[in-house]
Amino acid sequence: MGDTELVNLHSSSKKEMNYAWGISEADDETSIIKPKPRKRLETVVETPFNLPVSETSSTVDALPPLRKPMPRRRKQKEIVLSPRDLDSPASKPSASDSGFVLSPGRSSAASSHRLEDKGISEADDDDSVEVRTIAFRPQEAIAETSFDNPVQLATFSPVHSFKKPVPSRRKQKLFSPPQELASPVSKTSTSEHVLVHSPGRSSVSSRGRGEEKDSGPSSLPARADTPASISSQHPSVGETSLDGSRSLTSQSDTRSYRERIRDRVRSERDKAASGIVQAHQRSRLKQRLLAKPATSRFDLILQKEERQVEEALQKHETTRSKWKSAAENLRKLPSEQECYDFFTQVWDSETEETEPHTPASVQETEEIEHEGGDQTKLITSEYLGLQDEWDIVEDTIPTCLNMEEVHEREKNLYFYPDSKLVPVEAKLPPDQEPRYPEAEGLYIGTQLPLSGRNRCRVEQRILVSGELKWFGDDGEIISIPDPRSTIYYKPLLFDDVSPLLETQYKDAVPLDLDKHSVMQPIDLNTMYLLGIEIQSIVFTHHPLFSREHVLAKLLNDLYEKHCRRVSLKNEDRLGGRLQALRRARNALRISLEKSADTSQEQKERLRKYNTEIQEVRQMHMSECRRDRQLLGSVLQAWRDLKEVRELQQYINTPYQLRIHAQQISREEADAEQEEWEKLVQAEWEDFKEEKTEEFTKQKREYKKVLAQWKKKRKHMKTRRQQQREKEESIEMDDDSTKDEDSEDEVPMGKEPKPPNPIDWSSLRNELEGQLKECFRPPGEPKLFLELTQSATITIDSENPREQQRRAAVKRCSLFIRLLYNGQEVCRTKNQPLTAQFEVILKEKVAMRIAEWPESLKVELYEEGGSFGRHVVAEVFIPIPSHTTAMEAVQSEPYEFSNTQVITFSHAGVGCGTYSSVLPSSRNIPCLYTTGVIMCCAGWATEKSSGKILSPPEKYCGSHKSDCADLMDIVNLPEGTVDMEKLRKWAESSPLDPNDPSNSSFFYCLKNASMGLTTEPTYFRLDPLQSEFDFCRMEDIINNPRLRLLYLRDRGEPEFRGLRQVPIREKEISEDVFKAYEKRLASPQIEIGTISTDPLDIHRAWGKRFLQEIRQRILKQCRQAQQYRKLEDIVTEDQVPDIGTLGLTFMQWLQPKRPLKPARKERKKVTVQGLGGQDVRLIINVVRAFDVPVRKDIDTVQQSSSSAFHQSQKFSTVPVRPFVEVTFQGVSKRTTTALGNNPTWNQDLQLPMRPPSGDFTPGNLQEMQDTLHLHLFDEIVVDLLEDDRMRDTNIHQRLERHWLGSLSIPFITLYHNARIEGTFKLYSPPVLLGYEREPPHRQFSGYVNEGHSSFSHQDSTFLTIFISVQPALNPPEPFKEQLECGEPPYLQEHLQNWEQEVLALYPHRKPKTLVVDISGKSMCVTRFIRAIAPPEVLEGETTNAHMAARFVSMIPSVAGSVLFPGLFDIWLSSDQVLRLLSGDSEDHAVLLCCYLLYMRRRAWVLLGTGIPHGPTAYVLEHRGEGEYCLWDPASGQFFDVHSSFCPLRKVFCLINDENIWANVQNVELPQHTKFDVNKRSDWWPAFGRGIGSPTTSIQPQVLEYNNTSPAAVQFLQDKIEKHLRDSLVKWRRTARTYWNRYCVAILRKLLPALERETWKLDSAGQVDHIHELQHILGSHKMCGFPINMPYTNMAALTESVRSTGVYYIESPEVEFALAVYIHPYPNNVLSVWIYVASLMRRR
Amino acid sequence: MSNGVFLLSLTGQIESAVFPDFDDIYCKYCFTYGSDWAITSGLEEGISQIGKCSRDDRQSFVWNFPLDVTFKSTNPFGWPQIVISVYGLDAFGNDVVRGYGLCHIPIAAGQYKKTLPMFVPESTTLLQKLTCWLTGRRPEYVEPRILGQGEGREVTRVRSQGWVKVCFNTITRDIQQLGYSTRSSSNSHSCLSL
């Protein structure tokens, strides 16, 4: 069936796809297309409905659906798309024109094609939906129908109408919505519909007007017979319309939308059934009205209504009149002509009229569509819509055929290709035989696999269409062979080449290692011309040599040798030398004989002469002998040659030796004889001398030996005698015999023979014989030899062998191949070998080199001779040195040889054989081909400039130095020459330095001695290390840049954060190193020089000492710190245990709380990232409590005004406080608030600059800066003196009075990341001019009435929040444990305990093992021991307050400041006192010790406090569950329940016996239970199993030294003076007056203040006011005492300055300043400074 | 005359990556350099878009993520390195690290294409590996820049996976004037001799 569809698709236009679908549905041939629309339908179904409901009805239920349309609409469009593609173009404009309403309409219209089908299957669900679609149907329907093939229309429609009998039943009900539209309620909305529709319609009509008109008439006949069936149904429709909107109100909202619709439809259906008749009548009427052309808008509305009614009617009718009757009508098919007219006929006149109707009609059609396919619907609708106008009925109906008929018709229409096999004959032209190319051997590719059925079908189809051309000769369909390749291959990918194949460019790298590969390509622009001239080749032996040649060669060689020797004249030279030596010796001898005293030196010289003469004599003789022998052998060779020539009877070589014998005359002979005699005599003398010397020597030796021998013999004789005696005397003893035997065994040795006496005569004969051998004896003629080449060569010899040889020689030719760097450059011409075995080539080759020369080789080829072409020899010619110019070079012989073995049958001697070529018995060893090439090589010179065109020197042949030559001469293996030895030898040996032959040697020696280095006298482990040093250390120190880099690398604090060290030395200022050098130099400064004050010295010493400890421990730790752990580098999740897993699951199960704010961690900024940013401290000053209020204590007026004041108290604002924040010299202040409980809630931002801009944790930790917060009272002083001007002028002055302050070290902030809370301000005990509000006025919330006795009463509190923006990286805690002083079991136990505690409460880290000053870790309990406190007051036992006071007066340092990045170090109490500094733990330990001594129960408490973070307090038990806390740093005392206690968290308690960890859930001291015996609250480290270590490291008794009162007095005066000067200095603009009277009073007051802190009962309270009464009467006074431990002067000055006393600008202000130092033992000082400003009252 | 600093300008791209068996991957880059170096312009850190694996055999991720940064320095010590860390979504949609890689910025001017092999730290135990896989929190470097230092690396165990291709175009300025030579020794050698 698929084929059918295909056919249809091709034959009809696109839009007819719909029909194609229709067919497939109708025929129940479910095709591929069918499932699709069904799916879509479901989405579409609701959408069209939503809109209409909202538009048409104002009922409640209309709202909920409204929510949906928007998203739905989108879906619709998606859906629409596919049908639109298929739709005719005519349908498109309608969609675009109709705007928003239409778009659903369109979609519904489009989808409605499928809806029908859907309608059947899902009728129960979606009835109402379909109804709505109908309303929008028309445009679409018309548009589509208009293009329809009439034939198809006619045929299809019946099918559809037939097919859907089931829905038809429901159609009645479906009409209701249109009814609704018609109802008066919804009139307005319906009119809208019309408006909306009409443009769509008009557009359709404008486009396809003709078609529309067609549709009009063609539908007429169809309508003609519907009325009958419709009439019965009309009334029901009318009914529906009336009640339609009501029906749904009863429905509950909970029901689904669809259900509600269904209900509504159902109810309408019921209603419709009752009122069919009325509706019918009405609709009739309307229809009639409709028929008239619309004239006005009102009419249009009317028409609309009419149409709606009509719709209902038609629906009714169509449903009612069963399809049976309809089918009957339809059976009468429109004639073909009609059908044709329907589409083609032009209806001009009627357009006006038809237009209004068409919507209605179209609507109707759509109703019908539900029952059948598109086509049917269309047509019927046309009929129905125009029913009333045309009464022609009979012949139009698309009659319903019965199934058989339909099938029959279909059969006519459709073609079903048969799947039967088509016979071959049918496929071929009638008269043709099938031809199989395969059979003919042609290649046929594999056919595409095609199932047999399909193939047959295709063939059938082709066959039917008659296109036989598709069949090939063999009857098969012509097709290309299967295009698929069976081989897999990877297509080329051009953009991404495999990395393995990628070409990477690499620079050619010349390596210095090997000279052969060093070559850099020659720049082609430079010219290097190498010239080689090959002149000739001369064979010294050749296989084709005849015997004569061999001999001639030999003769030649010998002759040349002879000539050389003759030219050397060795004989004469040596002879002369010998004579000279002899003369010198004789002279010496004579002189020796003459003078009796012969010095050793002279004897030595004589001896030297003798030996030299002997040497020279022998050399002379051997040389001469050789000369004579050579002469003899030349003559011999010549004789041989002559012999051979004679023998062979031809001459091959031109050599001829001429011997000239010089005949001697008689006289000459005599002279010669005489000379000879002389010579012999001289020789003889020398010889004799030699011999006698030798003889005497021998003799001496003999004597020596003889003496020895004799001695030996004698000794033995005596021995023997002794033995014999022994033998005789004693019986034979084994030992002795053995002894004897052993001695006998010793060989006696022969008696040495005396040297033979010299037989002088025989020696003389011998000498003469020797001389004759060496020298020409007298009378022998002198011979002069001359070798000429004058012999004529016999041209044609008879000897056939010789002829053969000569022929071979003639055939032989040679040429040369020149190879440069192993590549052939050229070859010479073939040159024949001459008979003399020479080849003259004389070729000059110039080559321009493109490669660095490596080798130059000459290959000698021989052709034609004995064999074919073969290489005779290869000769490497050295590359000429770069200075060698071609012009200047001499041709040099280069020898070559060949080891080939050749023998000939002819006269050639061959080579490599041992043939005896000589007639004489003498054999010449085996001869090989040898020869000499004469050639020369050099570089060409440029003619213009004379420049030698040679490559750089290093590429040219190595130039052998003379020195190297010498090395060869010396014949020592190179590299092992010991130059020193050589030199020694040269010195000792009488080498003549002037001898030119020695010059190179001396030159070499000289050079060697120059380069000779003295051996170092020290030993180095790593001798080459210095070679790798960048430079010497001195260079680094001298170069500022290098020094800077070096110091930075070493991590010196001054340079640690240095960035961008300048690259040029001059850019580095000299000052850079000053601070560093100063620091380096500082330890050298004696402590005594800092200050003369012993108190200062004590403190300075303590500081220095701690510094040293710090350095030491840092060193200890640095090593340990360098090892990184995995956690430091890699973050990895811990394996979750069941608890955390449970938590995670719990989290999933928990209800989601999207509004619950989640805490977000602030991002920690990395150090590198911080560089450019500015880091700020953000201080939020929230509010203050309990600010003291102004109170003018006027003693004079007090009584009178007190009542007034009392009454005024509530109404006036007695204080205007503000807060000033200072950090690193930058100040910011808040606004001024009013009242004693002010609220600012203000953010202050201060910049933070770390030293040298380095944000690394290490550097930040060393920051010593402190954040100061000061609370001031701002006083507005009215300066306006004239009251009359008050209305117009303001003249005021602001004064500030210090009320309190708070200091927070930056380190604290850095470690805690943020600080928040309510802090107690440091405020003076007395604040003149101010008083605190009485307790009843304070907020009850902040005051615990029961504990009002505690310190909160006289203090002010400030609530602040401080943080750093952006967050800084907190320092890494140091984890490494140092060496432990405790036994291992204890260490392990404590560590385990600590781990367990940490597991429970990770942040509560108890201290178990702490580091003491020696760098060892100790158990903390060892630090606590009852120690007696010092005696503070004479005769008074020190109470707890005094002890606390004493402890608090010891200056404190934050632990982390001391040892940044590390754990802190605990000092023992004596150390604290000695050093006079310590951190909070040290103070706490000390205080605890004192309290223990006072028999109180006390613990050191570790926890977190504000503002300092981790801190230590002392907990004291006061009995009955009463506990109190001591702050050791301030000496203050709190009840644990005090709400303003600065301690915030309690972690652990320590005393001398145990350590307890807080395991309660709470950690606030107010809530914590402090009963350490409760195991559930406090977990002890030591229990039954293991006890705490007993011995304490604290001393039993602390030694207290009284502080020198004189020194204190001195310091006191000094401070006072200094502060006064400072105050004057700060007040630059005004003069400072001092009120001396007041100062005196203040001085008196201060000691009392110190006493007050001791809380002694005996010490009475001093009434400040009383004391100051006099002054207060006359002055307005404002002032306060400041108390602090003495650290140094700067700290005091700063604290006074920060109070801002000097700030008062009033001209008449007076100041008073008093200082008091209370000395505690051990130089602990409490400094009191009283500052006050006074204003005279008027 | 230069003003005592030399400049190193780097432009380029993190072109693509190969991470077999992973998908939805993006990368981050950052530079680590010595204390004498400073970035004068350009982004020091960047994060790319999420890339999906190509559907062909190459299985590559293409980001074409541009790098454009200029350094200035007075000292070649601490020559900048680029550290690329690649992240991706695992089967559960967790963001997990897929690789770390780094290389020095080429010291001489020119065009370079580098293929950086990537690696990730391994879990220390098998159990941890399992939990990591379940929770989607794989071991990661605390700070990818740590890779620029040799110190402390010995404690980690890594597995290599994937490659990232980076192309660098570097331009230097004033390096020669300040007495540093960035050309290879052989090059300079030949320059001298010829």
Interface residues (C-beta under 8 A of the other chain):
Chain A: K490 L493 D496 P499 D507 V509 P510 L511 D512 Q520 D523 P952 K954 L1045 R1048 G1057 L1058 R1059 Q1060 V1061 P1062 I1063 R1064 E1067 Q1122 Y1123 R1124 K1125 L1126 D1128 I1129 V1130 T1131 E1132 D1133 Q1134 V1135 P1136 T1166 Q1168
Chain B: G4 V5 F6 T32 S35 D36 W37 A38 D56 D57 R58 S60 S73 T74 N75 F77 T115 P121 S123 T124 T125 L127 Q128 T131 C132 T135 R137 P139 E140 Y141 V142 E143 R145 I146 E151 G152 R153 V155 T156 L178 S184 S186 N187 H189 S190 S193 L194
